[in-house]
Amino acid sequence: MVKLCLDDNCYNLTKQLAKKLEFLSHAKGYLDDASKCDSEDSERVWKTIIADEEKHADLLRTQLAIEMK
């Protein structure tokens, strides 16, 4: 049986995961803009930020799955 995840902890994990994913959708656009401007430094910055935020989103996703077991 699946545990309903309605506590503050699960809410916080879900909310922050949604925020991370929304940010990532914007950041990928920023990376495209940097690429169009031929700014290698800006591209590198956005790629680093995106990689870090993807790791954070994966951590949140994994923890949420654990909490829902």
N, C-alpha and C positions, 0 to 999 in steps of 0.2 A: 504494500500500500504506500502511496506517495504521501509524504508529509506536506501539509499546507504550510507555506512559508509566508506568514503574515506579520512576523515580529519586526521590530525596529531594525535589527541587524540585516535581515533580508531586504527590507525596504531600502536601506542605505546602500547596500551592494547593488541593487537594481538601479537605483537613481544614479549612482556614480558611473555605472556601466553605460547607461544611456547617455550621460554627459560626455564620457570618453568617446563613444561612437559618433556622437554628433560633432565633437571637435575634430575627430579624424576625417570626417567627410569634408569639413571646411579646410583642414590642413592640406589635404590632397589637392584641393583647388589652388591653395597658396603655392604649393610646389609646382603646379602647372604654370602659374603666373611667373614664378622665378625662372623657370625653364624658358619661357617665351622671351624673357628679358636677358637671356644669356648670362645670368648671375650664378656662377658656379658656387660661390660662397653661400648665397642664400639657399640654393638647392641643397647643399650639404647640410645646412642648419635645419631645413624643413625635413629632410630625410632622417636626420638624427632624432628630431622631435617626434616624428611619426613612428619610428621604430620603438622609441621609449614608450609612447602612449599605447601602441599596440601590445606591448608587454604588459602594461598596466591593465588594459582591457582584458587580456587573457587571464591575468591573476584574478580579477573580479569575476569573470565568467566561471572560472574553475571553482572559486570559493562559493559562489552562488549555487552551483551544481552540488557541491558537497553539502551545503546547508539544506538543500531541498531533499536530500536522501532520507 
